[in-house]
Amino acid sequence: MFIPILSSLIVSIDAFFIGLSLGLNKRCKFLHLIIINIFLFALCIIGFLAAGHVYERIPFEPDYVVGFAFISLGLWTILQYFVIRRIKHSNDEPTSLKTIILVGLVMSFEAMLITMGLTLIFHPYSFFIIPITVALAHFGYSTLSFFLAHSKYISRISIGLSHAISGLALIIYGLMALFVEL
């Protein structure tokens, strides 16, 4: 039971960089982060419950599904910011509420994938503590970095850099799911 909890904490570390990018946005409030994390918790529960059904239906190793899902989500996170965001908005414009909602949806969907992935990897020894740990880790990491973003040292970091690190973290998780045996 210790390994799934530790894995939940480790693979949720990208929430730190998502919280950092939200904290660096002048328009994002802490209330937005709370709402995102409530939605995230619900998706973690759904992901945990759905993972058992998915495990029974896939005829091959679930690590492939988890790995490619994380790699795809990581690439999308990076491309979404650097391609789509840069074309539509200049750096001087404040971040729109629509962008904050999109980042929240990505973070919630990613947490659901983490929950499903850990449940699939540790199936049949997965416990309900997995979605709870993933959701609490996301809330803790994103809250910490959200408030750190308002300090004078962290506020110098580019929002693009935090998106890139978050996306790279997801890609690394995907590669670990494909190539590392727990």
NORNOR-V584473 format. One record per residue. N is the residue number from 1. OMEGA is omega in radians with two decimals (* if undefined). NEAR is the number of other ideal C-beta (glycine too) atoms within 8 Angstrom. D_LAST is the distance of its C-alpha to the last C-alpha in whole Angstrom. Layout:
# NORNOR-V584473
n;omega;near;d_last
N;OMEGA;NEAR;D_LAST
N;OMEGA;NEAR;D_LAST
This chain:
# NORNOR-V584473
n;omega;near;d_last
1;-3.12;7;13
2;-3.09;5;12
3;3.08;8;9
4;3.12;15;10
5;3.11;11;13
6;3.10;8;12
7;3.11;12;10
8;3.12;15;13
9;-3.09;10;15
10;-3.06;7;13
11;3.09;12;13
12;-3.05;14;17
13;3.11;10;18
14;3.06;13;20
15;3.08;15;22
16;-3.10;11;24
17;3.04;13;25
18;3.08;15;26
19;3.10;16;28
20;3.14;15;30
21;3.07;13;31
22;3.13;15;32
23;3.12;14;34
24;3.08;11;35
25;-3.10;12;37
26;-3.05;5;41
27;-3.08;9;41
28;3.13;11;38
29;3.12;6;38
30;3.09;7;36
31;3.09;6;37
32;-3.14;11;35
33;3.10;14;32
34;3.13;8;32
35;3.10;9;33
36;-3.09;12;30
37;3.02;12;28
38;3.08;8;30
39;3.13;10;29
40;3.13;16;26
41;3.13;11;25
42;3.13;8;27
43;3.07;13;25
44;3.11;16;21
45;3.12;9;23
46;3.12;9;24
47;3.11;16;21
48;-3.12;14;19
49;-3.13;8;22
50;-3.06;9;22
51;3.11;14;18
52;3.12;9;19
53;3.12;8;22
54;-3.11;12;20
55;-3.13;11;17
56;-3.02;6;20
57;-3.10;5;22
58;-3.06;8;20
59;-3.10;2;20
60;-3.09;5;17
61;-3.12;4;14
62;3.11;13;13
63;3.12;10;11
64;3.12;9;14
65;-3.12;10;16
66;-3.11;15;14
67;-3.12;14;14
68;3.08;10;17
69;3.13;11;18
70;3.12;15;17
71;3.12;12;19
72;-3.14;9;22
73;3.09;14;22
74;3.09;17;22
75;3.13;10;24
76;3.13;10;26
77;-3.13;13;26
78;-3.11;12;27
79;3.14;9;30
80;-3.11;12;31
81;-2.99;14;32
82;-3.12;10;34
83;-3.05;8;35
84;-3.10;8;36
85;-3.11;10;37
86;3.13;8;39
87;-3.03;5;41
88;-3.02;5;42
89;2.98;8;42
90;-3.11;4;44
91;-3.08;4;42
92;-3.11;3;45
93;3.07;6;45
94;3.14;6;43
95;-3.13;10;40
96;3.09;8;41
97;3.11;6;40
98;3.11;6;38
99;3.10;10;36
100;3.10;14;35
101;3.13;8;34
102;3.10;9;32
103;3.09;11;30
104;3.10;13;29
105;3.11;8;29
106;3.13;13;26
107;3.14;14;24
108;3.12;12;25
109;3.11;10;23
110;3.10;11;20
111;3.07;17;20
112;3.10;13;20
113;3.08;13;18
114;-3.14;15;15
115;3.12;17;16
116;-3.12;14;16
117;3.12;15;13
118;3.11;15;11
119;3.12;15;13
120;-3.10;14;12
121;-3.08;12;8
122;3.13;12;9
123;0.16;11;12
124;-3.11;3;14
125;3.13;7;13
126;-3.09;11;13
127;3.13;7;16
128;3.12;6;19
129;-3.13;9;18
130;-3.14;16;16
131;3.12;13;19
132;3.14;9;21
133;3.12;13;18
134;-3.12;16;18
135;3.13;13;22
136;3.10;8;22
137;3.09;13;20
138;-3.14;14;22
139;-3.13;12;25
140;-3.13;8;25
141;-3.09;13;24
142;3.10;17;26
143;3.12;11;29
144;-3.10;10;29
145;3.09;16;29
146;3.14;15;32
147;3.06;9;34
148;-3.13;10;33
149;3.14;14;34
150;3.08;8;37
151;-3.05;8;38
152;-3.12;5;40
153;-3.11;5;37
154;-3.07;13;34
155;3.10;9;37
156;-3.12;5;38
157;3.12;10;34
158;3.07;5;35
159;3.11;10;33
160;3.12;8;32
161;3.13;8;30
162;3.05;14;28
163;-3.13;15;28
164;3.14;11;27
165;3.11;10;24
166;3.11;14;23
167;3.10;14;23
168;3.09;10;21
169;3.10;12;18
170;3.11;15;18
171;3.11;12;18
172;3.09;9;15
173;3.11;14;13
174;3.11;17;14
175;3.09;10;13
176;3.13;9;10
177;-3.14;13;9
178;-2.93;10;11
179;-3.09;6;10
180;3.07;6;6
181;3.10;2;4
182;*;6;0
